[in-house]
Amino acid sequence: MFNPQTPSHPVPEDASDRYDSTAKTYDETVGASEKSIGVDRLRRKLVGQAEGHVLEVSAGTGPSLAHYNFKKVRSLTLLDQSAPMLEIARQKWYEIKERDLLAGRKPANVEFRVQSALDPIEGPKYAKDEKVDEPGKFDTVVQAHGLCSTAQPERLLQRLGEVVKRDGRILLLEHGHGFFGWLNLSLDLNAPMRADKYGCWWNKDIGALVRNSGLEIVKISRPWYHLGTTWWIELRKGHDAEQEHKIQQEVESPIKQHVMAQQQEAVQKRGWLW
């Protein structure tokens, strides 16, 4: 089906470099649109659940910064591969920090890192007197609209599972295919235009990506008023198959040894009787 809005030039699967050029106007365009349709409210609710040492991936211009509860957050690491986007987030944090100082509140521990989340991610920085049970791991990982802007969404999800603690939480707010075929067709037709302009492929099958990631699904919610295109997802670290097999062997080994001993004893007795 012909779509006049589709760019005449090919749009790469990884169009994330567009974020560098749209950083200065991003909040005025995409950010304003998110607020008008209630995405900002969902973001506030999701981010409010973060606690402990927190990593936010695809942090962008920092729209989540104002929503963190720093009474529960020990440290916050904001990560994004777009330096211009993250610089705007840094400026927002300076303003929040200044307000806290004027109000007599101690500013939170916030760090900014320009890098791809597909690359190895260094763990949080701990206080000198802090007891650490899983060094290098985060208590909570947050990501809003990150799967749409990467060419390797499943690998990105797996990376989040690698950096979170065993009992930690992964909180996602994503957008992709919705409930209806006609809607998904429209998203598919307009996806190249959207990706070329904003670096975001908004027509991905988020459910399939999550299922294939190997992470444990705790909760998936899709607001009806967005016709299922917005995905609220809570995940935990998936089972490590190799580790699980090792644990299973350790559990089964004594049982197998006992059964084999009984079988051997039975054979010896039968041989004696014969």
Secondary structure, DSSP 8 states (H G I E B T S, - for coil): ---TTS-SS---S--TTHHHHHHHHHIIIIIHHHHHTTHHHHHHHHHTT--EEEEEES-TT-TTGGG--TTTEEEEEEEES-HHHHHHHHHHHHHHHHHHHHTT----EEEEEES-TTS--------TT---SSTT-EEEEEEES-GGG-S-HHHHHHHHHHHEEEEEEEEEEEE---S-HHHHHHHHHHHHHHHHHHS--TT--HHHHHHTTT-EEEEEE--GGGTT-EEEEEEE----HHHHHHHHHHHHHHHHHHHHHHHHHHHHHHHHH-
